[in-house]
Amino acid sequence: MIDANNIKKSYKEQWNRIKEDSRTKGRTAKEVLENITALVDQLVMTLVQKHSWYAGGLSFLALGGYARKQMAPHSDIDLLILHEGELTEKQKEFLSLFTTDMWDIGTNPGIQIKEIGEVADAALEDDVVRTSFIDNRFLIGDTVVYDLFRSVMNDRLAEKGVSAFLLSKIQSVRKRSSKFRDSIYRLEPNIKEGSGGVRDINTICWICKIQYKTSSLKALIENSMLLPDELTSLERASEFLFRIRNELHYYHNRKYDIMSLDAQKDLAEVLGYRSTSTIMSVESFMRDYYRTAKTIAEITERVINRTMAELTLKMLHRKSVKMSELGEGFIKYGNQLTLKSKNVFAEKPKRLLTVFMFASVQGLKISDSTYDTIRASLYMIDGKYIRQHGEFFLKILARFPDSSEICSRMAKAGVLQAMIPEFEEIDCKPQFDYYHHYTVDEHTFLALGYIDRLLLDNPPHLSIYLEVLNQIERKDLLALSIILHDIGKGQGKNHSEVGARMSKIICRRFGMSMDDTDTVSNLVLHHLLMSKIAQRRDIHDVEVIRHFLNYISSKEELRLLFLLTYADMNAVGGKVFNEWRHTLLSELYQKALNSLDTENLEHEQVKVISRKREKLLERTADSEELNELAKSIDEELLYTSSVGHIIRLLHLAVKVKNSHDVIIETELREDLGGIEISVCTQDYAGVLRRMAGALSSLGLNIMWAQINTLANNITIDKLIVQNPWDQRDSIEEKCDNMVKRVREAVLGNFDIDRALENKQAVFGRKQSSVAYKKDKVVFDNEISGQYTILDIFTEDRLGLLYNILGIFKKLGLNLIKAKISTDVDKVVDSFYLTDLNGEKITDEQTLESIRQELIFELGSPNI
């Protein structure tokens, strides 16, 4: 009898040898897949033979990727075990022994056991089951049973109808493609299910097998479903994709098909990519991946389109599909736009642009043959053509709400790259960080899409963006600035400055006026400015607004920058653009717009402060204690808060009589998607820090902080935390727990450090992301006359704000207010600081010592 331990040992040795040979002997991915498949074949046959006494009347079939001889290192071993009639006791015994052995050896068996009659019913009623049976390969066992299986499958396929089944299969593929549509360009793509992944390759094989009863893709060429050069490209792309998948399985030591950031770095090294002075090895690798996935997705779509066209003709009994002329040599054929002749573009080259507008207006797809003819005609787009038709090109791009689709189609055809050759540099270019979820080109198309959506599905709370869009006079400048805002990312560092210079060249190439060129260039140069100001600076500060307006030439330019910022922030992906950022951005826009009509901002501020102080003193005149406190309210709090809000704070302050009094209020801020916590107590160094530590120990994400100190040594510290709860009733209960924790922490009755250590021990410390760039500490002494502003760029971690505030205390720095911005695992925290005398920190040596201290502490494993 065959020894199970020897089988397991032999299997593992051969599996490891295949892995070693894949790297040391230069095996192709195809060879690795076939070798693993052969090893699994040998294993299955050995185990069947081991228990052959019990296995009579059973037939063993490989299914899916295993049947196609595409077994990745940790793929499931999909087996179909067939029998005719009721299982005998011996057969039941075999199935138990065989399954146990497969698991004991450490494989991932996916075993289906079917009686021939069950196969017939399942194949007729369930397309998923029938699809799983399409790819099958006989391994060992009763050949009579296998022949019955083949006969049943052929009968059931014919009974349902080959064409109908194929249509059903294509529809399910398109549904999957829609679900994973953007995963070609995602930061961490799914290389199996995503567009351009393994499933797309499988789809082409299924079409071939169902339609032409063969596994050889040459049948697709013979039937004009696939072109010879497409097959060559597909084979090359498949080899690269399967090699990536093999290494991904080896990296995770399990079946895993999402290419995580951590894995990408390792795979780039294994596959031989090396960093240069301008690009990281992982970025070169991922760009090749995105281009490979794009190739596979496009070829798959063409095969599907050609198959659908043939099936449609068959199902219409070869009746002619209605055709109608659209003009300009374009024809509507079904739901597609095609050409009257191949000379359409040669006769009138402007049609290379017009075709996209016609398709948009008519709501038609552009046929594959039309795309091919466009690509063959791109030589017509030269410098003269660009200058002659530049204005028309911009007009087409600005056809909101179809701009994103038009731009994507132009890129697919190569027209966008011909009109803007610089765009080629950002095609499929990855952005290796946790902030951007997409390649640069896809991010650009998505940004246009967010402007499109304003005209299609605009929720009421975002109505300000639609209002501004309707007010913009030059929507073509908006579209062009969005397309060009990241154009500099193909050229190394400082992409905004590089992009602004490139934009001037591009605009002049289009024959645009100097004023329009300056507008677009300025928007590209400052496309991050509005986001930075809104998220990191106090937008109630007149100095901040004045600083921002120094970069804005007109109301029209402000509107353009506002929408560009809105689109850019949304298109990074994830949940970066939340209610908090929407509120900050729209409030900055309104303040800036109002200020453009005010000649003297400082004079206007003095008037507002004077008017509010007068109201405040009058409304507190009945209470001497309140009135005295009101006189101590500083100008900043007066300017930024309503009189009613300040009076509420004063009423809190008068309740504080001694160091044990801690008054806490919470308010649900639905407008910000957060909860505001106000703590009023006698002032001492570190109140805000204790608040931050208490909230962090509860796992709450802090978004904003401010300190208000009154004349009688009363401090009112406020924090806003992101609301993690859905239901209002649970919010009240959770807030009670939060208030208790904050009160105990402020009174010194709660060990914050131990709580944070325990929480970290439970959830573990996050591993440093391979994508994250070094910690950065930046000082800004220009925007504010009162404060030194400190920006800290680092990885998010438990208790980060608590620890940073501890460093400030250690260095003797006064914190006045803070803005906390978290994007996935990256934070940009901004702090308004003074020294202990309340003065700005301007000495360069002092600033450098602060920077070094912070960098050291941020890099410490204890923070």
N, C-alpha and C positions, 0 to 999 in steps of 0.2 A: 504493500500500500504506500502511496506517495505521502511523504512526511510534510505536514502543514508548515512547520517551522522552516524547513528547507525552501519551500515555495516562497514564503514571505521574505526570507533572506535573499534569495536569488532575485526576486522582483525588486527589492530595494536597491540592491547592488547595480542592477541593469538600469534602473530609473536614474540613479545618481551618475552612472556612466554617460547616459544620454545628456544629462545636464552639463557635465564636464566637457563632453565632446562638442556641445553646441557653442562653447566659448573658445576652447583650445584648438579645435580642428576646423573651425570656420564652417560649421554645418549651416545650411540654409534653414530658414524657418520651416519650409515645407518638409525638409528631411527630418527635422526634429519632431514635427507633428506626426509624420509617417512612422518614425521609430517608436514614439510613445504608443501610437495605435497598434503597431505590431507587438509591442510588449504586452499591451492589454489583451490583445487577441490570444497571445500565448498563455496568459494567466487564465483567461476564461476557459480556454480549451483544456488546460491542465486540471482545473478544478472540476470541470464536467467529467473528465476522464477519471479523476480521483474517486468520484462517486458514480461511475458509469453503471454500476449495478442497479441504481435507482432511477437512472435518467432516461430510460426507454420511453419513446413516444413524445419526447419533448424536442422542440426546435428552438435554437438560440440565434437571435438576430441583434446586430448592432443598430442603433438608431442615431439620428441627428448628426452632430459633429463627429461622433465616434464612427458612424457609418461612412461619413465622407473622408475618413482618415485625417481628421483635423483635431486630434486630441491634444489640447493644451495641457501643460504639466499637471494641473490640479482640476481639470474638467471632470464633471460627473461622467460616470461610465453608464450610459443609457442603454439598457438591454430590454428586449422584448422576448419573453419566454412563452412559446405557443404550445398549446395542447389541443387535442380533439376529444370532445366528450368530457365526462367527469374526471377529475384528478384521481389517480389511484393512490393508495396509501404509500406505495413506494415513491411515487412522484412527489407527494407532500413531504415525505422524509428528505428527499433530495433538495427540494426548495429551501427547507430549513437549514440543512447542512451547507449548501452552496452560499446562501445569503450570509450566514454566520462567518464563513471563511472569507468572503469578500470584505466584510467589515473588519475582521481581525487583522487582515493584511494591511489595512489602513487606506483602502481606496474609498471612493465616493460613489457607491453603486446607486443607480436610479433604475430600479427593476419594475417592469410591468409584466404581469402574468395574465394572459388572455386565452380564452377558449375561442376557437375559430368563429363560432357563432357570435361571440361578443365583439370580435373584430369587425364583423359585418355590420352590426348595429351601430357601433361607435363610429365607424368610418362614414356611415350615412348621416348620422345625426349630429356629429360634432366635428366641425372643420378643424378645430385645434388638434383633436386626436388624429384626424386623417392627415393633417400636415406633419405631425410627428412621425407618421408611418411612411411618408413619402421617401425620406432618406433612410433606407434600410439595407443591410448587408448580411447575408447568411454567414454564420460562423461555424456551427457544428450542430449535430443532432439529426432529427428525423426530417429527411428531405421531402417526404410525402406531405407532411404537415406544412412545410414551407411553401410547397407548390400550391396547396390549398389557400394559403395566405395570399400569395400573388394573384391567384384567380379571383379571390374575394375583392381585393383592392382594385383590380382592373374593372370588375363588374360594378362595384359601388361608385367608382369614379365616373364610369360611363353613365350609370343610373342618374347621378346628380348632374352630370354634364361637365365635360372638361372645361368649356368656356365659362360656365357659370361659377365653377369652383375656382378657376383662375381669377376671375373678377373679384370673387369674395376674398381671395388671398391677397390680391393687390390692394383692395380697400383696407384690409387689416394692416397691411404694411404702411399705407399712407397715414392711417390713424396713429400708428406707432411713431412714424416720422414726425407727425405734427406734435405729438407729446414730447418727443426728444429733439424737436426742430433746431433749437439753438445749441445743442450739445456738441456740435462740431467745434464751435468757437468758445465753449466754456472753459474756464480756468482749469477745472478738473473734469475732463470729458469722460463719458461712459463709452469705452471703445468697443463694446459689444452691442448694446442696444441703441446707442446714439447714431444720428445720421452720419453716414460715412464709416460706420463700424462693421463688425462681423456680420450682423443681421442683413445689411445691405448686400454684401457678397452672397450670403445665403439666398436672398431673394432672387438674384439673377440665376443662381443654380436651380431654384425651385421652378422658375418660369421655364427654364430649358427642359427640365425633367417632365413637368406636367404637359407642356405644349408639344414637345418633340420626342419624349420617351427616351431621353439619353442624358448622361451626365457630362458629356463632352460639350463644352461651350462653343466648339466649332459649328455646332448645329445652329447656333444663333447667328453666326456669320453667314452661313449658307442660306438662312431665311431672312437676311437683311435686318435682323434685330440688334446686331452688334457689328460695328466696323472693326476691321483688322487692327487699326492703330488703337482703338478703344480697348480691345482685348489685351494688347501689349501693355497699355497703361494700367489696366485693371490687374494684370498678373504682377506687375512691378509693385503697385500699391498694396496688393494683398500680401506679398512677401514681407514688406515693411511692417504692415499692420500686425500680421501674425507673429513677427519677431518681437514686436513690442509686447504683445499679449503674453507670449512665452515668458519674457523677462519680468513682466508684471506679476505673473503667478509665482515665479521664483523669488521675487522680492518679498511678497507677502507670505510666501510659503502656504498659500491656500488659493482657492478660486476667488478671484477679485478682479473686476473689470473696470473699476473707476480709477483713472490715472491721477492719484493724489499728488499734491505738490512735493511731498517728501519723496515719493517714488520717482517723480520726474527727474530729480537731480541724480539719483542713483542710475536710472535707466540711461540718461545722457552719457554718463561715464562709461557704463558697460558697452554702450553702442559706439563708443569711440569719439564722441563729440568733445571738443576742447574750447575753452574760453579764449577770447581775444581781447584786445584793449577796448573794443567798442561793444562787444556782445558776449553775454554769458553762454556757456556751453548748453545749458538747459533751455535757453531761449532759442538757440539754433535748432536744437532737437525738436522743441515743440512747434516751431514754425514748419519744419518738415512734416511733423504729424498733421498739423492743420491742413496743409496743402494736400497731403495724402488722403485725408478724410474727405476733403472737398472734391478731389478727383473721383473717389469711389461713389460719393453721393450723387454727383452729376451724371456719371455713367449709369448708375442704377436708375435715376430718374428718366434718362433717355430710353433705356430698355423698357421701362414700365410704360412710357408714353407710346412707344412704337407697338408694344404688345396691346395696349388699350385701343389704339387706332385699328389694329387688325381685328381684334375681338368685336369692336363696334360694327365694323363692316360685316362680319359674319353674322352677328346677332340681328342686323338689319336686312339679312338675306341679300347683302351686297347691293342694296338700294343706295342710290347716290345721296350723300349728305348735302343738305341745302347750303349753298355758297352764296355770299353776297359781297359785292365790291364796296370798299370803304373809301375809295379814292386814293390818290398818290401811289397807286400800284399795290395797295394792300387789300387783302381778301379776308373776310370772316368765314372760317370753315369750322362749323360746330362751335366750340367755345375757344377756338384758337385763331390767332392772327397769323396768316401766312402771306406769301408773296405771289403776285401775278406772274412774275418771271424772275429769273436770277439777275436780270439787268436793272432791277428797280433802283438800286443804289448807285450804279454806274451812271444811269441816266440823270439822276439828281442826288448828289451826295448829301444834301441837307436831310434827306430821308433817313440817314443813319441816326439822326436825333428824333425826327418826326415819328418814327415807328414806335417809340416808347410812349409818346403822347397819345397816339391813336389807340394803342393797347390799353392805356389807362382810361381814356374817355369811354371806350367801348366795354371795359371790364373783361378783357380777353387775356388769355395766356399767349405768350409768344412761342410759336412752334419751334421744335428743335432744328428743323431745316432752316428756319429764318435766322435763328441764332448762328448757325453754321455760315450762312451767307453774310451776316453782319461781320463775323470774325474774319472772313475772307476779304472783306472790303475795308478793314481798318487802315490799310495803307493810305487811303484817301485823306485821313485826318492828319494833316501836317500843320505847321505854324500858320500858314495862310488861312486854312480852313478854321482853325481855332479862333483866330481874330475875326474872321468874317461871320461866324455863327456863335460866337461866345455869348452874346446877349440872349439869343434864342435858347442856348444850352441852360443858362441860368433861369430863364423863364420856365423851362420844363422841370428843373430841379425844385422850383418853388411851387409846384402844383400840390399844395397841401389840400386834402389829406392823403395824397398818394405819393408823396415825396420819397418816403423810405422804400417803397416797392419799386418806384422808378429808378432810384439810385442803385438799389441792389441788382436790378435787371441790367442796368448799364454796366455795372461791375462784372456781372456774369458774362456779358457779351464782350467785355474789354473796351467798351466805348468810354467809360469813366476814366480808365487808366490812359486811354489815348488823348482825351481832352485835358486830363491832369496827370501827366506822367509821374509826378511825385507821389501819387497815391499808391503806386506799385510798391513803394518802400514800406507801406504799412499794411499791405495785403497779407492776411494771415499772421501778422506780427503779434506774438504773445506779450502780455503785460504781467511779468512774473511777480505779482504781489497779491495780497489778500483783498485789496481794495477793488481792483477791476476784475470782473468775472468773465470778461470776453476779450477776444483779440481786438486790436485797435480798429480794424476796418468794421468788424461787426458792432463794436461799441458806437461807431459813427452812424451806422445805419439805424441802430436802435435809438440813438438820440434824435434823429429825424422822425422816427416813429412816434416818439412822445409828443412831438409837435402835431403830427397827424392826428393823434388820439384826441387832442383838444377839440377837434372839429367833429369827432365821431362819438366819443363816449366820455363826456367831461363831467365828473361828479361836482355837485354844487360847491363843496368846500375848496375846489381848485378853479373856481370860475374866474379868479383874477387873471390867470394865465390866458384864458380865452379872450377876456376883455382886452388885454394888452396885445394879443396877436391881432385882433381886429383893428387895433389902433395903429399898428405898424404900416407905414407907407411902402417900404421896400422889403417885401418878403423874400426877394431874391438874395438880398444881402444876409438875411437870417439863414437861409438854406446854405449859402456858400460858406458863411462863418462856421456853421456846424460841421460841414464837410471838411473844412480846413483846420478846425481847432486843435486837432492832434496830429496834423501832418508832419510836425517836426519830430515826432517820436521815432521816425525812421532814421534820424540823423544824430543820435547820441543824446547828451545831456542838455538841460535847459530847453526843453522842447517848446516852451511858449515863445522864447526869444527867437529860436531857430525857425519856428513855424511862422512867426510874424514876418521875418525876412523872406521866407519862401512865399508867403501869401502875396507880398507886393509883386514879386516876379510873376506869379500866377495871374493876378488881377490885371497886370499890364498886358499879359499875353492875351487875355480876353478883350483887350481894348477898353477897359473900364476907366472912368474918369479918375483924376487924382483924389478927389474928395471921397469917392466910393472905395478906392483902393486904401486910403488912410483909415476909413471906417472898418473895413474888414480886417486889415492888419492890426488895428488897435484892439478889436474884439478878440482876435487870436492871441495877441500878446497878453491880454488881461482876462482871459476866459476863466481863470481860477480865482480872480480877485474878489468877486462878489461872494462866492462860496466861502472864501477865507475870512472876509470881513464878517459875514453873517454868523459863522460858526465859532470864530475865535476872538472877536472883538465886541466891545460893549456898544451896540448900535444906538444906544440912547445918548451916547457921548457926542457932543457937537464936533469935537476934534476928529472923531472917527468918521463922521459923515462928511466933514469938509475934506479930509484926506481921500475918502472914496471919490468924491466929486471932482477932485483934481484930475482924475483919469477919464472923466465923462465929458464929452463935448456938447451933447444936446439931449433933449428928452427922447428923441428917436433912438439915439445910441444907447441910452439907459434901458429903453424897452428891449432893444435887441440883445443887450448883455443879460438882462433879466431872463429872457426866454432861453438864451444859449445856456445859461447856468442851470436853469430848471431841467433842460433836456440832458445836459451833461451829467448832473447829479443822479438823475433817474437811470441813465443808461449804463452806469457802472455795474448794475445788477444787485441782487440781494435786496435788503431793505434799508439801503443807505438813505434814500429820500423818504423820511418818515414825517409824522405830523410836527415834530419838533423842528426839523430843518425847514419844512414848508413855512411854518410860522416865522422863523427867523429870516428866511429869504424874502418873503412877501412884506414883512415889516420893514426890512432894510430898503426895499424898493419904494415903498410908500414914503418913507422918511426922505429918501434921496429925491424923489419926485417933488415932494413939497418944498424941499430946500432949494431946488433949482429956481423956484419962484421967489426965493428970499435972498435979497442982496447981502444982508448982514446977518449971518447965522448967530454970531455971538450976541448981537443986539436983541435978536428975537428970543434967544435963550434967557437973557436977563429979564426981559418982559414976562416970560412964562414963569420964571422962578419968583419974581416979585409978586405977580398976581396970585400964585399958589400960596406963598408965605402969608400974604394978607388974608386970604380965605382961611388958612389953617389957624392963624392967631385969633381970628374972629370966632371960629367955630369951637375953640377951646377956652374962650374967655371966661366961661362960667366955672372953670376948674383951674385953680392956681397951679396945681401940680402938673396937670396936662399942659397948661400954657407955658410953664417953664421948660418942660421937655420939648415942646414944639419949637421954642426959640433955638434949640440946639440942633435941630434937624439940618443936615448939611445940604448944600445946593444940589449935589448929584441926586440924592434921594428925592428931593423936591421935584427936580426936573423929570425924573424917570418914573415917578409913581403918582397915582391920583391922590387928591386930598383925602378922600374917604379911606383909601388903603393906609395912608400914613396915620390917620386917626386911629384905625384899628390896631396898628403897631404900638401906638402910644398907650392905648388901653391895656395892652399886654405888659408894657414896660412898668406901669404903675403898680402892677400886681407883685412885682419882684421887690421883696423887702430885705432878703438876706441871701447868703450864698447857697442855701438849700432850696430856694425857690427856682424851679425850672418849669416855665410855661411853654407848652408845645401845642401847636396847631397844625392840622393837615388840611389840604384842599386838593380835590381832584381837578386836575387841569386837563380837561378833555381836548382843549385847543392845542395842547402840547403833547398829548399822549403820555402824560406823566402825573406825578403826585408831588405837590409842593409841601415841604416840611419847614416850619418856622419855629426856632427855639429862642426863647427870650430868657436871659439869666444875667447874673452879675458877670462882668467881663473878666476873663482870665485867659492867658495864653493857651491855645490848644482846644478851645470849645469846638470850632469847626472840624478840627481833626478828629475829635472823639465822635462827633456826629457821623463823619465819613466812615470811621472804623466800624461803628455800630451798624450802619446801613450795609456796608460791605460784608459784614459777618452774616447778614441775612441774604446775601447773594443779589442785592439790588444794584442796578446800574445807575450811577450818578451822572447827571447831564449838566448841571449848573450850580454855582454856589456864589453867595454874596454875604458880606459882613457889614452890618450897620451898627456903629457904636454911638450911643447917646451921651449927653453931658454928665449924667449921674452914674457913670461907669456901668451902664446897662448895655448889653449887646443883644442884637437881634440877628441871628445867623440863619440864612435860608439856603436850603438845598432843594433841587428838583431831581427826583429819581424817575426813571422810566417805569411806567406802570406795567407790571408783569401779569396782572390779573384781569380776567374778562368780565366777570359779573359784579355789578355794583354792590350787592349784598356781601359778597366775600371780600370786597375791597375794604369795607368798613371794619370787618373782623380782622383782616390782615393789618390794617392801619393801627388798630389797638395794640397788636403785638409789636409793631414797629415803634410806636410811641413809647411803649414800656422799655424796649431795648435802648432807644436813644436817651431816654431820661436816666436810666441806670448808668449808661456810659458817660454822660455829661457830669453826673454826680461822682464819678469815679468808683462806682460799685460794680462795674462789669469789666472783666479782664479781656480787653479787645485782642491783644496779641495772642493769647491762648486760644480764643475763639477762632481767629483767622488760621492759626496753625492746625487746629482740629479740623476745620472745614477743608483746608488744603490736603490734610492727610486722608480725608474721606474721598475727595474728588480727584486728588492727585494734581501735581503741578503740570501745567501745559508744557509740552515739549516746544522748544523754540522752533518756530517755522523756518524752513530753509529759505523761504521767500522773503522773510522780513529783513529789511535793511538795518544798518546800525542805528542805535539810539542817537538822537540829535537834540541838542539844546540850542535854541536861537533866542537872542534878545532883540527887542524892538524899542528903541528910545526916541523914535521919530513921531509916531502917530499920536502920542499922548504927552501933554505938557506936565501932568501930575505924576504919572506912574511909569515904571519900567515894566514892559510887558514881556513875559517869558513864555515861549512855546516849547513844549516838550513832546517829541515824537518818539514813541516806544511801543513795545508790545503790551497788550492789555494783560492784566493779571489780578488775582484776588488781592484786595487791599491796596491797590496802587496809589490812589489818591491819599489814603491814610498815611502811607509811607512817605510820599512826596511832601506832605504837610509837616511830617516829622523832620524832614531835612531842612525845610524853611525855618522851623523853630530852632534847630541846631545852629543854623547859619545866622540867626538873628534878623530874619526878614519878615516884614509885615505883609500879610496877604489881605487884599481889599476885596477882590472878587475873582471868580474863576469860571471858565467855560470848558466843559468836558465834552470831547467829541470822540465817540467810539465807532469804528468801522470794522466789523467782524473781530479780528484779534489785534487791530492796530488802534492806538489812541493818539490824538493830538490834543493835549491839554494846554490851555492858555491861562496864565496867571497874571493879575495886575498886582505889582509889588512896590513897596517902598522900603527904605531902611528903618531902623528903630526911631529915627527922628522924623519920619514921615516924608523924607525926601527921595527923589528919583536916584537910582543907582547909575552913575555915569562913568565912574572910574574904571578904565579898561582892565586894570590889574584885578580889581575886585570882581568884575564881571567874569573874568577868566577863571578865577578861583572858585566862584559859584558854579560855573559850567563844569569844571573838572570834578568837583564834589558830587554834583548831580549825576554825571556820566558814570562815576565810580559806583555810586549807590544804585543806579538803575541796572548796572551790570551785575550787581551782587545777587547770588542765588537766594538770599533771604528777602528780596523785595519782589 
